[in-house]
């Protein structure tokens, strides 16, 4: 018997929030200001940032700094500052239709939690820029959960904070391999990849996505097709 969903956990940048290269721009500014990527060729460092999209930024910078925790902390702070600068300069936009998609999930009787690899200060700046604080039930950063993606902590913390009854009643959607792996490791009942961000269909499918969608606006329809929406939504 299919377990009806109670909670949807959605990634932010690249899934619900338009990235448009901002993460890479912020990384470049942080690298220039701290020298965190100087130990390797620039192309190699940038490729690592792309591959690890969705993961906790402190973990990414710890790798780039060769395990130097102090250097990683400085670089992470520089990254968060640079990201805030770029958002201030360029503004922030949703993935087209994301707010309506979130509202549609809410109207179907689901709770919605946003998760991110960003620190709370950056996460909150995005939420304020979009005016989404009243739209969602909760937003979580790695510091709120323990470990960042691909660990299951963010998904499981969302479950605990919203008092969701079971991991099988959780759906997860994101644009990165780390998002999908996090959902799978948490035991989520449904895990989707979306093609509006960092990783492509083959990568998301190989990571274990139950479905790969064009964007987050397709999520509710897929959940309805699979009889995963709460019964209240069909009455």
C-alpha positions as CSV (number, residue, x, y, z in Angstrom):
1,X,0.0,0.0,0.0
2,X,1.3,3.5,-0.9
3,X,2.1,5.8,2.0
4,X,0.5,9.2,1.4
5,X,3.0,12.0,1.7
6,X,3.0,14.6,4.5
7,X,6.2,16.5,3.8
8,X,8.1,17.8,0.8
9,X,11.7,18.8,1.2
10,X,12.9,21.1,-1.5
11,X,16.4,22.4,-2.3
12,X,16.9,26.1,-2.8
13,X,19.5,27.3,-5.3
14,X,18.9,25.6,-8.6
15,X,15.6,24.0,-7.6
16,X,13.4,26.7,-6.3
17,X,15.7,29.7,-6.4
18,X,17.3,30.8,-9.7
19,X,21.1,30.3,-9.5
20,X,22.2,31.7,-12.9
21,X,25.9,31.2,-12.0
22,X,25.8,33.1,-8.7
23,X,27.4,30.2,-6.8
24,X,30.3,30.1,-9.2
25,X,30.7,33.9,-9.1
26,X,30.7,33.9,-5.3
27,X,33.3,31.1,-5.3
28,X,35.5,33.0,-7.6
29,X,35.4,36.1,-5.4
30,X,36.0,34.0,-2.3
31,X,39.0,32.3,-3.9
32,X,40.5,35.6,-5.0
33,X,40.1,37.1,-1.6
34,X,41.4,34.1,0.4
35,X,43.6,32.1,-1.9
36,X,41.7,29.0,-0.9
37,X,42.0,27.3,-4.3
38,X,45.6,28.3,-5.0
39,X,47.0,24.8,-4.3
40,X,45.3,23.4,-7.5
41,X,44.7,24.5,-11.1
42,X,41.7,26.9,-11.2
43,X,39.8,24.7,-13.7
44,X,40.2,21.8,-11.3
45,X,38.9,23.8,-8.4
46,X,35.9,25.1,-10.3
47,X,35.1,21.6,-11.5
48,X,35.1,20.4,-7.9
49,X,32.7,23.2,-6.9
50,X,30.4,22.2,-9.8
51,X,30.5,18.5,-8.9
52,X,29.8,19.2,-5.2
53,X,26.9,21.6,-5.8
54,X,24.4,21.2,-3.0
55,X,26.9,20.1,-0.4
56,X,27.7,22.2,2.7
57,X,30.1,25.0,1.7
58,X,32.4,24.4,4.7
59,X,32.9,20.8,3.5
60,X,33.7,22.0,-0.1
61,X,36.2,24.6,1.1
62,X,37.8,22.1,3.6
63,X,38.6,19.9,0.6
64,X,39.9,22.8,-1.5
65,X,42.1,24.0,1.3
66,X,43.7,20.6,1.8
67,X,42.0,20.0,5.1
68,X,43.1,23.3,6.7
69,X,40.0,24.0,8.9
70,X,41.0,27.7,9.5
71,X,41.5,28.4,5.8
72,X,38.2,26.7,5.0
73,X,36.4,28.8,7.6
74,X,37.8,32.0,6.2
75,X,36.9,30.9,2.7
76,X,33.4,30.0,3.7
77,X,32.8,33.3,5.3
78,X,34.2,35.0,2.2
79,X,31.9,33.0,0.0
80,X,28.8,33.8,2.1
81,X,29.8,37.5,2.0
82,X,30.4,37.4,-1.8
83,X,27.1,35.6,-2.4
84,X,25.2,38.3,-0.3
85,X,27.0,41.0,-2.4
86,X,25.9,39.5,-5.7
87,X,22.3,39.0,-4.5
88,X,22.4,42.7,-3.4
89,X,23.8,43.7,-6.8
90,X,21.7,41.5,-9.0
91,X,18.6,40.7,-6.9
92,X,17.2,37.2,-6.4
93,X,14.6,35.4,-8.5
94,X,12.7,32.2,-8.2
95,X,12.8,29.4,-10.6
96,X,9.8,30.4,-12.8
97,X,6.6,29.1,-11.2
98,X,8.3,27.9,-8.0
99,X,6.2,29.9,-5.5
100,X,3.0,28.7,-7.2
101,X,4.3,25.2,-7.1
102,X,5.1,25.4,-3.4
103,X,1.6,26.9,-2.7
104,X,0.1,24.1,-4.7
105,X,1.8,21.5,-2.6
106,X,0.6,23.3,0.5
107,X,-2.9,23.4,-0.8
108,X,-2.7,19.7,-1.3
109,X,-2.2,19.2,2.4
110,X,1.6,18.9,2.5
111,X,4.2,20.7,4.6
112,X,7.1,22.2,2.7
113,X,10.6,22.7,4.0
114,X,13.4,24.3,2.1
115,X,17.0,23.1,2.6
116,X,20.3,24.5,1.4
117,X,24.1,24.2,1.7
118,X,24.3,27.9,2.5
119,X,24.7,29.3,6.0
120,X,21.6,30.7,7.7
121,X,22.6,34.4,6.9
122,X,22.6,33.7,3.1
123,X,19.6,31.4,3.3
124,X,17.6,34.1,5.1
125,X,18.7,36.8,2.7
126,X,17.3,34.7,-0.2
127,X,14.0,34.1,1.7
128,X,13.6,37.8,2.4
129,X,14.5,38.7,-1.1
130,X,11.8,36.4,-2.4
131,X,9.3,37.2,0.3
132,X,8.9,33.5,1.1
133,X,9.0,33.3,4.9
134,X,5.2,32.9,5.1
135,X,5.0,30.6,2.1
136,X,7.0,27.7,3.7
137,X,6.9,25.8,6.9
138,X,10.7,25.9,7.6
139,X,14.1,26.5,6.1
140,X,17.2,24.6,7.1
141,X,20.9,24.9,6.7
142,X,23.6,22.3,7.6
143,X,24.3,24.0,10.9
144,X,20.7,23.3,11.9
145,X,20.9,19.6,11.2
146,X,24.5,18.4,11.9
147,X,25.9,17.4,8.5
148,X,25.2,18.8,5.1
149,X,24.2,16.8,2.0
150,X,24.7,14.1,0.8
151,X,24.2,13.0,4.5
152,X,20.6,12.5,5.4
153,X,20.6,14.9,8.3
154,X,18.7,17.8,6.6
155,X,15.9,15.6,5.5
156,X,15.6,13.9,8.8
157,X,15.7,17.2,10.7
158,X,12.9,18.4,8.5
159,X,10.9,15.3,9.4
160,X,11.5,15.8,13.1
161,X,10.8,19.5,13.1
162,X,7.5,19.1,11.3
163,X,6.5,16.0,13.2
164,X,6.1,13.9,10.1
165,X,5.1,10.4,11.0
166,X,7.5,8.4,8.8
167,X,10.4,8.7,6.4
168,X,8.1,7.0,3.8
169,X,5.8,10.1,4.1
170,X,8.6,12.4,2.9
171,X,9.3,13.5,-0.7
172,X,12.6,15.2,-1.6
173,X,13.4,17.2,-4.8
174,X,16.6,18.9,-5.8
175,X,18.9,19.7,-8.8
176,X,22.1,17.9,-7.6
177,X,23.3,14.4,-7.1
178,X,23.9,15.4,-3.4
179,X,20.2,16.3,-3.1
180,X,19.1,12.9,-4.5
181,X,21.7,11.0,-2.4
182,X,20.5,12.8,0.7
183,X,16.9,11.8,0.1
184,X,17.8,8.2,-0.6
185,X,20.0,7.9,2.5
186,X,17.2,9.3,4.6
187,X,14.8,6.7,3.3
188,X,12.4,9.2,1.7
189,X,9.3,7.7,0.1
190,X,9.9,9.6,-3.2
191,X,13.0,11.4,-4.5
192,X,13.0,13.6,-7.6
193,X,15.7,15.3,-9.5
194,X,15.0,18.6,-11.4
195,X,16.9,19.9,-14.5
196,X,17.0,23.6,-13.6
197,X,20.4,23.5,-11.8
198,X,23.7,21.9,-11.6
199,X,23.4,18.3,-12.7
200,X,21.9,16.5,-15.8
201,X,19.4,13.7,-16.2
202,X,21.9,10.8,-16.4
203,X,23.7,12.0,-13.2
204,X,20.4,12.4,-11.3
205,X,19.1,9.1,-12.4
206,X,22.3,7.3,-11.5
207,X,22.1,8.8,-8.0
208,X,18.8,7.1,-7.5
209,X,16.1,9.6,-8.4
210,X,12.6,8.1,-8.7
211,X,11.9,10.7,-11.4
212,X,13.8,13.4,-13.2
213,X,11.6,16.5,-13.9
214,X,12.0,19.5,-16.1
215,X,11.5,21.7,-13.0
216,X,9.8,21.9,-9.6
217,X,6.4,22.9,-11.2
218,X,6.0,19.3,-12.4
219,X,6.4,17.8,-9.0
220,X,2.8,18.0,-7.8
221,X,1.5,16.3,-11.0
222,X,3.9,13.4,-10.6
223,X,2.9,12.9,-7.0
224,X,-0.7,12.9,-8.0
225,X,-0.1,10.4,-10.7
226,X,1.5,8.1,-8.2
227,X,-1.3,8.5,-5.6
228,X,1.1,10.0,-3.2
229,X,-0.9,13.1,-2.2
230,X,-2.8,13.2,1.0
231,X,-6.4,12.0,0.8
232,X,-7.6,15.5,1.7
233,X,-6.3,16.7,-1.7
234,X,-8.6,14.3,-3.6
235,X,-11.8,14.9,-1.7
